Amino acid sequence: MAAIGKIRSWGPILATVIGLALFAFIAEEAFRSCESTRNQQRQQVGEVLGKKIDYQEYQKLFDEYSEVMKMTQGRENLTDQEMNQIKDMVWQNYIQEAIIDNEAEKLGLTVTDQELQNMLNEGSDPVLLQSPFVNQQTGRFDANTLKNFLAEYKKAQELNNTQVLEQYGKLYKYWQFIEKNLRKQTLLRKYQELLAGCLLTNPANAQQAFRNQNEESDILLATFPYSSVEDKDVKISDADLKAKYDELKSQFRQLAETRDIKYVQFQVQPSSEDRNTLFKQVEEERTKLATAEDPTEVVRKANSLIAYIGIPQTKAFFPKDIQDRLDSMAVGSTTPVGENLKDHTFNVTRLISKQQMPDSIQYRAIQVPGADGSSAKTADSIYTALKAGADFEALAKKYGQTGEKIWLTSEQYQNAPSLDKDTKKYLDILNTAPTGSYTNLPFAGGNMILQVLDRRAMVTKYLAAVIKKPIDFSKTTYSSAYNKFSQFVSENQTIEAMEKNAQKYGFTVQERKSMSNAEHYVANISSTRDALKWIFDAKKGEVSPLYECGNNDQLLVVAVTNINKKGIQTLDNPSVKDFIQQRVMSDKKAEVLMKKAKTATDLAAAQKLGAKIDTIKQVTFDAPVFIPETGASEPALSGAVFATAKGKVSTPVKGNQGLYVFQVIDKKTRDVKYDEKEAEKALKQKVLQSASQYMRDLYQKADVVDNRYLFF
């Protein structure tokens, strides 16, 4: 009993301990859940219609599109600019696909397999004409060629023929990409046509549209520019601004948050000492290049921007400044060190040979693998059989290959950064072996039986070694510039201080409004992703740290001056207020000029009141009139002229940049025959174009979130 009593006395303590333990357990699970959610959010590239797209999914789409681009252009790599374009294209396509799929599901729109097969059989869809399965004679897509390719690929899969699968793998993926896009484009077209069908056209509309396009008026125009009224003579109240803002506020809808920034950037330039040092270095390299038996090592050690691969190349391979020298150079000569002001480089060229060679070579091959020399016997037997008249394609198929005819162009190999001995030997045979003959070519990894079938487009090719070196700054020069910029940043940690003191350091403060996180660069400087991430994480008024960016030659500091939230921008937004103020100013000036213009009974009277008189010809309803006096296009004037009879003087017309009074001095219809069918066809095309604007409205409703800047 005493023990039980003692336990009871510990009751409150035990309850507290157990409670804390339970709380710790629950808190730990909650923490794990929150951490898991945060990790998922950190992997989200964006969101459309509530559907999230993670990094892996987006990267897969990007990789797919990149490979297609490389394949269609016959390239191994893409530039940064091209990769950025692909990133944007993939993102926009993803948004469009998500939106259209959502709308199509509501309407029951689909693209069936049978529809797809019908399009393949017809072969006229523009998407199909971009595929490699186009008949070169007819210029049309050939469904049989595709069918045969898919059958061969399937057979190779069943037999696990790795050689064929590797050879056809990229082409198969390319076809899958085309097929997927054909479905997408067909579904989009169906939706567009359905939407366009809701906008009706008829002969009366077509006839009016024809008249709008072809009825021309010549007018005598009196212009009262708004600029003729001084700003100080116009009074604008807060109520005026509020009223105009309420009238136009729908125009200020912003689909994503943007930032207004001010920034200072400085590009480090080489000093005179840097230039002189580099020039002497290139002079020494020139001497070595001019006397080298094999220029390969000289060019490599010089870190030239132009690789030397030791084979003749077309002029197109070389940069423009080198191209301009080649024809005037004697074979065996070496140029003096020259400077190219456009790309800021020092250049030396040695022309080793110049000869006529084919730009395109057709050949076929049978590969016999075997790194240990085991391929030699098999290759000899194949070579002997071919020499004796055996069928090339039949032999190729015996060894799991197609033996198909292949065209090789200079562009496909001459841009390689380097070529090994085997590749050079292979290219030499293709360029020099007699047409129709067979060559048994031994390689380190086996043998290849080659037959050159045709050579075309003989062009001049140059074997030239080039040293092209950028005129760059030294570490000392960069360090000096960095220290100066770093001092400026550390001493000016507010926007006001930056603007006040930038000139003392020789810097300029620049401004950029409405910057989006969908942009790839800050201030058009590459490698500024960290700065971009900072901008969209910073608060208004904050100044960034110093960023080293560009090609390691740019220094940057940024300040956030305003945050423009998603949605309708308020009148407090400086950009909105400036726009509204200008519109109100124009309205007020129009009121002043209207009082003056109403007293003019004709154009002569308007001229006496200060109007500028001019003759404007060929005014139509369909196109806004451009007024040289104000430098503005005036749609309102086009409509007023169309509605005014010949000889009549108009009432004052309020435009974008001025007030106008005009007299129609001639009105006629262009000498174009009216064709009702063609007019209706043209009108339907306009209606379809108008219907295509639906994407903007659907985009607004899709609640698109773009976080790509956090990843790329």
ZAVEXPA-944354 format. One record per residue (C-alpha): x, y, z; residue number from 0. Coordinates in steps of 0.05 Angstrom, whole numbers, plus 5000, padded with zeros to 4 digits. Layout:
N
xx; yy; zz; mikol
X; Y; Z; NUM
...
***
This chain:
712
xx; yy; zz; mikol
5000; 5000; 5000; 0
5058; 5047; 5016; 1
5087; 5033; 4946; 2
5020; 5049; 4913; 3
5015; 5113; 4953; 4
5085; 5133; 4931; 5
5068; 5120; 4858; 6
5005; 5162; 4866; 7
5047; 5219; 4893; 8
5089; 5217; 4829; 9
5026; 5222; 4786; 10
5032; 5295; 4765; 11
5106; 5286; 4748; 12
5093; 5223; 4707; 13
5036; 5257; 4670; 14
5081; 5315; 4652; 15
5137; 5269; 4627; 16
5090; 5227; 4585; 17
5058; 5291; 4557; 18
5125; 5319; 4538; 19
5144; 5254; 4505; 20
5080; 5252; 4465; 21
5089; 5325; 4445; 22
5160; 5312; 4423; 23
5136; 5252; 4381; 24
5080; 5293; 4348; 25
5126; 5353; 4337; 26
5179; 5308; 4305; 27
5128; 5279; 4257; 28
5101; 5349; 4241; 29
5172; 5373; 4229; 30
5186; 5315; 4183; 31
5121; 5329; 4145; 32
5138; 5403; 4138; 33
5209; 5387; 4116; 34
5182; 5337; 4065; 35
5133; 5390; 4039; 36
5189; 5442; 4034; 37
5233; 5392; 3997; 38
5177; 5379; 3947; 39
5166; 5454; 3938; 40
5241; 5464; 3926; 41
5236; 5415; 3868; 42
5176; 5449; 3836; 43
5194; 5487; 3772; 44
5124; 5515; 3765; 45
5049; 5504; 3766; 46
4992; 5507; 3715; 47
4919; 5499; 3732; 48
4938; 5473; 3800; 49
4983; 5418; 3770; 50
5055; 5422; 3793; 51
5113; 5406; 3748; 52
5176; 5384; 3784; 53
5248; 5393; 3763; 54
5258; 5322; 3736; 55
5196; 5326; 3692; 56
5216; 5393; 3663; 57
5288; 5371; 3653; 58
5264; 5309; 3615; 59
5223; 5353; 3568; 60
5282; 5400; 3560; 61
5331; 5343; 3545; 62
5282; 5314; 3494; 63
5275; 5379; 3456; 64
5350; 5393; 3460; 65
5367; 5326; 3429; 66
5318; 5339; 3373; 67
5350; 5406; 3359; 68
5419; 5376; 3357; 69
5397; 5320; 3311; 70
5360; 5364; 3262; 71
5418; 5412; 3258; 72
5473; 5359; 3258; 73
5508; 5388; 3319; 74
5537; 5362; 3384; 75
5527; 5424; 3426; 76
5481; 5485; 3431; 77
5498; 5556; 3451; 78
5474; 5586; 3517; 79
5426; 5630; 3478; 80
5397; 5570; 3441; 81
5389; 5531; 3506; 82
5353; 5590; 3538; 83
5306; 5592; 3477; 84
5292; 5518; 3486; 85
5278; 5528; 3561; 86
5226; 5581; 3544; 87
5197; 5541; 3487; 88
5189; 5478; 3530; 89
5156; 5519; 3585; 90
5107; 5555; 3538; 91
5090; 5489; 3503; 92
5077; 5457; 3571; 93
5030; 5513; 3591; 94
4993; 5511; 3525; 95
4987; 5435; 3527; 96
4960; 5436; 3599; 97
4909; 5490; 3582; 98
4886; 5457; 3517; 99
4882; 5388; 3549; 100
4839; 5418; 3604; 101
4792; 5452; 3555; 102
4790; 5392; 3509; 103
4771; 5346; 3566; 104
4711; 5390; 3583; 105
4688; 5388; 3510; 106
4704; 5315; 3497; 107
4755; 5331; 3443; 108
4807; 5277; 3428; 109
4854; 5255; 3373; 110
4843; 5181; 3359; 111
4895; 5131; 3333; 112
4855; 5125; 3269; 113
4857; 5200; 3258; 114
4932; 5198; 3268; 115
4939; 5141; 3218; 116
4897; 5179; 3167; 117
4944; 5239; 3174; 118
5004; 5194; 3164; 119
4973; 5164; 3101; 120
4956; 5233; 3074; 121
5025; 5259; 3092; 122
5011; 5334; 3083; 123
5012; 5359; 3155; 124
5068; 5411; 3165; 125
5093; 5372; 3227; 126
5105; 5310; 3184; 127
5142; 5350; 3131; 128
5195; 5365; 3184; 129
5210; 5291; 3193; 130
5266; 5251; 3160; 131
5213; 5207; 3126; 132
5199; 5255; 3069; 133
5204; 5230; 2997; 134
5256; 5275; 2965; 135
5224; 5268; 2896; 136
5152; 5285; 2916; 137
5168; 5329; 2976; 138
5114; 5293; 3014; 139
5116; 5250; 3077; 140
5123; 5176; 3059; 141
5085; 5131; 3106; 142
5116; 5068; 3077; 143
5187; 5092; 3093; 144
5165; 5104; 3165; 145
5131; 5036; 3167; 146
5194; 5000; 3143; 147
5237; 5038; 3193; 148
5192; 5020; 3252; 149
5191; 4947; 3230; 150
5267; 4945; 3227; 151
5273; 4978; 3295; 152
5223; 4929; 3326; 153
5260; 4870; 3296; 154
5326; 4897; 3324; 155
5294; 4902; 3393; 156
5269; 4830; 3389; 157
5338; 4805; 3368; 158
5372; 4853; 3417; 159
5416; 4878; 3360; 160
5453; 4932; 3399; 161
5490; 4957; 3337; 162
5425; 4972; 3299; 163
5390; 4998; 3361; 164
5447; 5046; 3373; 165
5447; 5068; 3300; 166
5371; 5079; 3298; 167
5359; 5099; 3371; 168
5362; 5174; 3361; 169
5319; 5171; 3298; 170
5267; 5130; 3335; 171
5264; 5180; 3392; 172
5259; 5236; 3341; 173
5199; 5201; 3310; 174
5166; 5193; 3379; 175
5176; 5268; 3389; 176
5143; 5283; 3321; 177
5085; 5236; 3335; 178
5072; 5268; 3403; 179
5074; 5337; 3374; 180
5028; 5317; 3316; 181
4976; 5296; 3367; 182
4984; 5361; 3406; 183
4979; 5405; 3345; 184
4919; 5368; 3318; 185
4882; 5375; 3384; 186
4900; 5449; 3386; 187
4875; 5458; 3315; 188
4809; 5424; 3331; 189
4798; 5470; 3390; 190
4815; 5532; 3349; 191
4768; 5512; 3293; 192
4712; 5498; 3344; 193
4723; 5566; 3375; 194
4727; 5601; 3308; 195
4661; 5567; 3288; 196
4627; 5607; 3343; 197
4645; 5672; 3307; 198
4601; 5674; 3245; 199
4615; 5707; 3178; 200
4567; 5722; 3122; 201
4567; 5757; 3053; 202
4545; 5824; 3083; 203
4604; 5822; 3131; 204
4651; 5803; 3075; 205
4628; 5860; 3031; 206
4636; 5910; 3088; 207
4706; 5883; 3103; 208
4724; 5890; 3029; 209
4699; 5962; 3031; 210
4739; 5976; 3095; 211
4802; 5952; 3060; 212
4793; 5985; 2992; 213
4755; 6050; 3000; 214
4809; 6105; 3003; 215
4803; 6177; 3022; 216
4850; 6236; 3011; 217
4842; 6289; 3065; 218
4867; 6358; 3081; 219
4885; 6354; 3154; 220
4892; 6407; 3207; 221
4933; 6383; 3267; 222
4933; 6413; 3337; 223
4989; 6374; 3372; 224
4981; 6364; 3447; 225
5053; 6386; 3452; 226
5031; 6456; 3431; 227
4999; 6464; 3500; 228
5050; 6475; 3557; 229
5046; 6425; 3614; 230
5046; 6482; 3664; 231
4981; 6509; 3634; 232
4945; 6444; 3653; 233
4922; 6428; 3724; 234
4914; 6355; 3744; 235
4881; 6335; 3810; 236
4884; 6270; 3848; 237
4811; 6260; 3830; 238
4828; 6265; 3756; 239
4881; 6211; 3764; 240
4835; 6166; 3804; 241
4779; 6173; 3752; 242
4825; 6156; 3694; 243
4856; 6098; 3733; 244
4786; 6069; 3747; 245
4770; 6074; 3673; 246
4834; 6038; 3651; 247
4851; 5994; 3711; 248
4837; 5929; 3673; 249
4897; 5946; 3629; 250
4943; 5941; 3689; 251
4932; 5867; 3704; 252
4999; 5833; 3715; 253
5001; 5757; 3709; 254
5065; 5749; 3750; 255
5103; 5788; 3801; 256
5158; 5834; 3773; 257
5211; 5878; 3804; 258
5237; 5948; 3788; 259
5312; 5952; 3798; 260
5370; 6000; 3794; 261
5439; 5972; 3782; 262
5512; 5989; 3769; 263
5553; 5943; 3724; 264
5625; 5949; 3704; 265
5661; 5909; 3650; 266
5735; 5898; 3663; 267
5778; 5917; 3603; 268
5851; 5898; 3589; 269
5903; 5952; 3603; 270
5956; 5975; 3554; 271
6006; 5933; 3591; 272
5961; 5872; 3584; 273
5955; 5883; 3509; 274
6030; 5891; 3499; 275
6046; 5828; 3539; 276
5996; 5787; 3499; 277
6021; 5814; 3433; 278
6092; 5793; 3449; 279
6067; 5724; 3468; 280
6029; 5715; 3403; 281
6091; 5739; 3364; 282
6131; 5682; 3396; 283
6076; 5632; 3380; 284
6074; 5657; 3308; 285
6148; 5641; 3300; 286
6137; 5570; 3325; 287
6075; 5562; 3280; 288
6112; 5585; 3217; 289
6166; 5532; 3225; 290
6129; 5473; 3257; 291
6127; 5409; 3218; 292
6061; 5392; 3252; 293
6023; 5453; 3278; 294
5978; 5412; 3324; 295
6017; 5421; 3388; 296
6034; 5495; 3374; 297
5960; 5512; 3365; 298
5939; 5470; 3425; 299
5991; 5501; 3472; 300
5972; 5571; 3448; 301
5900; 5557; 3472; 302
5874; 5581; 3405; 303
5799; 5591; 3397; 304
5804; 5553; 3331; 305
5823; 5480; 3337; 306
5871; 5449; 3286; 307
5846; 5379; 3267; 308
5895; 5367; 3210; 309
5847; 5358; 3152; 310
5826; 5407; 3096; 311
5763; 5447; 3113; 312
5716; 5492; 3074; 313
5721; 5567; 3082; 314
5656; 5566; 3121; 315
5692; 5532; 3179; 316
5736; 5592; 3193; 317
5714; 5658; 3225; 318
5699; 5715; 3177; 319
5764; 5752; 3189; 320
5805; 5689; 3174; 321
5762; 5674; 3112; 322
5779; 5742; 3083; 323
5853; 5725; 3085; 324
5854; 5654; 3058; 325
5845; 5668; 2983; 326
5899; 5721; 2982; 327
5950; 5679; 3019; 328
6004; 5639; 2985; 329
6008; 5566; 3005; 330
6062; 5558; 3058; 331
6058; 5630; 3082; 332
6043; 5655; 3153; 333
6009; 5722; 3166; 334
6036; 5775; 3214; 335
6000; 5782; 3281; 336
5935; 5819; 3267; 337
5881; 5848; 3311; 338
5806; 5838; 3300; 339
5769; 5896; 3332; 340
5702; 5861; 3326; 341
5717; 5801; 3369; 342
5777; 5832; 3406; 343
5828; 5780; 3387; 344
5900; 5775; 3361; 345
5905; 5728; 3301; 346
5957; 5689; 3262; 347
5943; 5643; 3202; 348
5988; 5593; 3167; 349
5961; 5564; 3101; 350
5990; 5494; 3092; 351
5952; 5473; 3029; 352
5893; 5491; 2985; 353
5857; 5441; 2940; 354
5792; 5422; 2905; 355
5754; 5369; 2944; 356
5682; 5343; 2948; 357
5634; 5376; 2996; 358
5588; 5315; 2995; 359
5608; 5241; 2993; 360
5561; 5182; 2986; 361
5586; 5116; 3014; 362
5566; 5052; 3048; 363
5602; 5010; 3100; 364
5604; 4943; 3136; 365
5635; 4945; 3206; 366
5672; 4885; 3233; 367
5686; 4895; 3308; 368
5744; 4862; 3343; 369
5796; 4901; 3383; 370
5842; 4841; 3390; 371
5854; 4833; 3316; 372
5801; 4778; 3309; 373
5764; 4821; 3259; 374
5819; 4817; 3206; 375
5801; 4748; 3179; 376
5727; 4763; 3174; 377
5740; 4830; 3142; 378
5786; 4797; 3090; 379
5733; 4747; 3071; 380
5680; 4802; 3064; 381
5728; 4844; 3023; 382
5745; 4785; 2978; 383
5671; 4768; 2968; 384
5654; 4839; 2948; 385
5712; 4842; 2900; 386
5685; 4778; 2869; 387
5617; 4811; 2858; 388
5578; 4794; 2921; 389
5517; 4837; 2938; 390
5537; 4891; 2988; 391
5470; 4897; 3024; 392
5461; 4822; 3029; 393
5530; 4815; 3061; 394
5515; 4873; 3108; 395
5450; 4841; 3132; 396
5487; 4776; 3144; 397
5528; 4814; 3195; 398
5468; 4850; 3226; 399
5475; 4916; 3188; 400
5435; 4950; 3133; 401
5491; 4970; 3085; 402
5449; 5031; 3066; 403
5478; 5088; 3025; 404
5498; 5148; 3068; 405
5515; 5220; 3049; 406
5571; 5253; 3088; 407
5580; 5329; 3083; 408
5639; 5372; 3104; 409
5596; 5406; 3156; 410
5585; 5340; 3192; 411
5658; 5330; 3210; 412
5699; 5393; 3199; 413
5675; 5428; 3263; 414
5701; 5373; 3308; 415
5747; 5398; 3364; 416
5796; 5342; 3348; 417
5803; 5279; 3305; 418
5841; 5215; 3322; 419
5885; 5179; 3273; 420
5832; 5127; 3255; 421
5781; 5181; 3238; 422
5831; 5220; 3195; 423
5848; 5156; 3158; 424
5774; 5142; 3147; 425
5760; 5212; 3121; 426
5822; 5209; 3076; 427
5796; 5145; 3043; 428
5727; 5176; 3032; 429
5759; 5237; 2999; 430
5811; 5201; 2956; 431
5791; 5128; 2942; 432
5767; 5114; 2870; 433
5691; 5116; 2862; 434
5662; 5046; 2865; 435
5724; 5013; 2894; 436
5726; 4976; 2961; 437
5774; 4990; 3018; 438
5788; 4945; 3077; 439
5805; 4995; 3131; 440
5837; 4969; 3197; 441
5821; 5008; 3261; 442
5841; 5000; 3333; 443
5772; 4970; 3349; 444
5763; 4928; 3287; 445
5757; 4935; 3211; 446
5711; 4973; 3165; 447
5696; 4955; 3092; 448
5683; 5021; 3055; 449
5656; 5034; 2986; 450
5654; 5106; 2959; 451
5594; 5112; 2912; 452
5591; 5185; 2892; 453
5624; 5253; 2904; 454
5590; 5319; 2891; 455
5598; 5395; 2897; 456
5673; 5404; 2889; 457
5695; 5463; 2931; 458
5761; 5494; 2952; 459
5785; 5467; 3019; 460
5840; 5496; 3061; 461
5888; 5462; 3109; 462
5903; 5521; 3154; 463
5929; 5528; 3225; 464
5901; 5588; 3263; 465
5921; 5620; 3328; 466
5864; 5664; 3352; 467
5870; 5691; 3422; 468
5824; 5739; 3459; 469
5856; 5804; 3483; 470
5842; 5793; 3556; 471
5858; 5829; 3621; 472
5910; 5804; 3671; 473
5896; 5782; 3742; 474
5928; 5847; 3766; 475
5880; 5889; 3724; 476
5820; 5849; 3747; 477
5841; 5853; 3820; 478
5847; 5929; 3815; 479
5778; 5936; 3784; 480
5748; 5888; 3834; 481
5776; 5926; 3894; 482
5750; 5992; 3867; 483
5680; 5964; 3854; 484
5680; 5927; 3921; 485
5696; 5993; 3957; 486
5638; 6027; 3921; 487
5589; 5972; 3941; 488
5612; 5970; 4014; 489
5608; 6046; 4022; 490
5540; 6053; 3989; 491
5489; 6007; 4020; 492
5426; 6047; 4002; 493
5396; 6065; 3935; 494
5403; 6139; 3950; 495
5477; 6131; 3966; 496
5489; 6091; 3902; 497
5458; 6145; 3860; 498
5494; 6201; 3896; 499
5564; 6171; 3895; 500
5567; 6128; 3831; 501
5595; 6185; 3789; 502
5652; 6196; 3837; 503
5676; 6126; 3822; 504
5665; 6132; 3748; 505
5603; 6088; 3748; 506
5532; 6099; 3722; 507
5468; 6078; 3756; 508
5419; 6046; 3707; 509
5346; 6029; 3715; 510
5303; 5971; 3693; 511
5228; 5968; 3707; 512
5182; 5908; 3709; 513
5235; 5854; 3709; 514
5207; 5784; 3706; 515
5236; 5722; 3737; 516
5226; 5688; 3670; 517
5285; 5727; 3643; 518
5351; 5691; 3638; 519
5398; 5749; 3651; 520
5402; 5811; 3694; 521
5420; 5873; 3653; 522
5434; 5827; 3592; 523
5495; 5799; 3628; 524
5506; 5724; 3626; 525
5518; 5682; 3689; 526
5473; 5726; 3732; 527
5427; 5672; 3760; 528
5449; 5685; 3831; 529
5434; 5758; 3823; 530
5366; 5741; 3793; 531
5349; 5696; 3852; 532
5370; 5752; 3900; 533
5326; 5803; 3865; 534
5264; 5760; 3874; 535
5280; 5745; 3946; 536
5298; 5816; 3967; 537
5254; 5869; 3998; 538
5241; 5938; 3969; 539
5301; 5984; 3982; 540
5352; 5929; 3993; 541
5420; 5931; 3959; 542
5453; 5866; 3936; 543
5523; 5841; 3949; 544
5575; 5846; 3893; 545
5566; 5795; 3838; 546
5621; 5771; 3791; 547
5587; 5750; 3726; 548
5590; 5752; 3650; 549
5650; 5715; 3623; 550
5686; 5729; 3689; 551
5694; 5801; 3665; 552
5633; 5836; 3694; 553
5619; 5864; 3764; 554
5548; 5879; 3785; 555
5509; 5908; 3843; 556
5432; 5912; 3844; 557
5380; 5949; 3885; 558
5305; 5933; 3886; 559
5266; 5998; 3879; 560
5196; 5969; 3875; 561
5158; 5903; 3879; 562
5100; 5897; 3829; 563
5054; 5843; 3857; 564
5013; 5796; 3814; 565
4944; 5822; 3797; 566
4919; 5892; 3779; 567
4972; 5943; 3794; 568
4951; 6002; 3838; 569
4958; 6075; 3824; 570
5015; 6076; 3874; 571
5058; 6038; 3824; 572
5105; 6091; 3793; 573
5098; 6062; 3722; 574
5022; 6061; 3727; 575
5020; 6131; 3755; 576
5065; 6158; 3700; 577
5021; 6126; 3647; 578
4957; 6152; 3678; 579
4987; 6221; 3687; 580
5005; 6224; 3613; 581
4935; 6202; 3592; 582
4902; 6254; 3637; 583
4951; 6306; 3612; 584
4930; 6290; 3540; 585
4856; 6293; 3559; 586
4865; 6361; 3592; 587
4904; 6388; 3532; 588
4851; 6361; 3485; 589
4799; 6401; 3525; 590
4840; 6464; 3517; 591
4849; 6452; 3442; 592
4776; 6431; 3433; 593
4753; 6500; 3455; 594
4799; 6531; 3405; 595
4783; 6483; 3347; 596
4707; 6491; 3355; 597
4712; 6564; 3333; 598
4743; 6544; 3266; 599
4691; 6538; 3211; 600
4742; 6512; 3159; 601
4814; 6491; 3153; 602
4838; 6561; 3136; 603
4809; 6585; 3202; 604
4842; 6526; 3238; 605
4909; 6546; 3208; 606
4901; 6617; 3235; 607
4890; 6587; 3303; 608
4958; 6552; 3300; 609
4940; 6485; 3267; 610
4990; 6451; 3221; 611
4960; 6436; 3152; 612
4980; 6374; 3112; 613
4951; 6329; 3058; 614
4944; 6255; 3077; 615
4929; 6206; 3021; 616
4900; 6136; 3017; 617
4866; 6133; 3085; 618
4827; 6069; 3096; 619
4784; 6044; 3153; 620
4827; 5982; 3161; 621
4893; 6017; 3177; 622
4906; 6072; 3228; 623
4929; 6137; 3198; 624
5001; 6157; 3212; 625
5009; 6231; 3225; 626
5079; 6258; 3211; 627
5066; 6321; 3251; 628
5053; 6283; 3316; 629
5091; 6219; 3299; 630
5030; 6178; 3320; 631
4983; 6127; 3290; 632
4911; 6150; 3299; 633
4857; 6095; 3293; 634
4802; 6144; 3313; 635
4819; 6188; 3254; 636
4814; 6129; 3205; 637
4743; 6115; 3230; 638
4722; 6188; 3226; 639
4749; 6196; 3155; 640
4712; 6133; 3132; 641
4646; 6160; 3159; 642
4654; 6230; 3128; 643
4628; 6246; 3058; 644
4671; 6278; 3004; 645
4676; 6354; 3012; 646
4653; 6355; 3084; 647
4693; 6387; 3141; 648
4695; 6344; 3204; 649
4683; 6363; 3276; 650
4746; 6359; 3319; 651
4772; 6288; 3328; 652
4809; 6271; 3392; 653
4870; 6227; 3378; 654
4928; 6197; 3417; 655
4976; 6255; 3406; 656
4934; 6311; 3379; 657
4867; 6341; 3360; 658
4848; 6338; 3287; 659
4801; 6373; 3239; 660
4799; 6349; 3167; 661
4764; 6357; 3100; 662
4754; 6298; 3053; 663
4779; 6322; 2985; 664
4772; 6256; 2948; 665
4741; 6188; 2960; 666
4749; 6128; 2914; 667
4752; 6052; 2913; 668
4815; 6017; 2892; 669
4812; 5982; 2825; 670
4803; 5913; 2855; 671
4748; 5865; 2832; 672
4703; 5841; 2888; 673
4704; 5765; 2895; 674
4653; 5744; 2947; 675
4685; 5675; 2960; 676
4754; 5704; 2968; 677
4728; 5760; 3012; 678
4692; 5711; 3057; 679
4754; 5667; 3059; 680
4797; 5727; 3080; 681
4745; 5747; 3133; 682
4744; 5676; 3161; 683
4820; 5679; 3167; 684
4814; 5743; 3206; 685
4762; 5711; 3251; 686
4808; 5652; 3263; 687
4865; 5700; 3281; 688
4818; 5736; 3330; 689
4798; 5669; 3360; 690
4871; 5653; 3372; 691
4873; 5710; 3423; 692
4835; 5663; 3470; 693
4901; 5636; 3496; 694
4915; 5701; 3532; 695
4849; 5696; 3570; 696
4859; 5623; 3585; 697
4929; 5638; 3609; 698
4902; 5689; 3659; 699
4855; 5637; 3687; 700
4908; 5583; 3691; 701
4943; 5612; 3752; 702
5012; 5600; 3722; 703
5070; 5599; 3771; 704
5140; 5602; 3741; 705
5197; 5584; 3788; 706
5247; 5563; 3734; 707
5295; 5618; 3755; 708
5310; 5578; 3819; 709
5337; 5520; 3778; 710
5366; 5548; 3714; 711
***
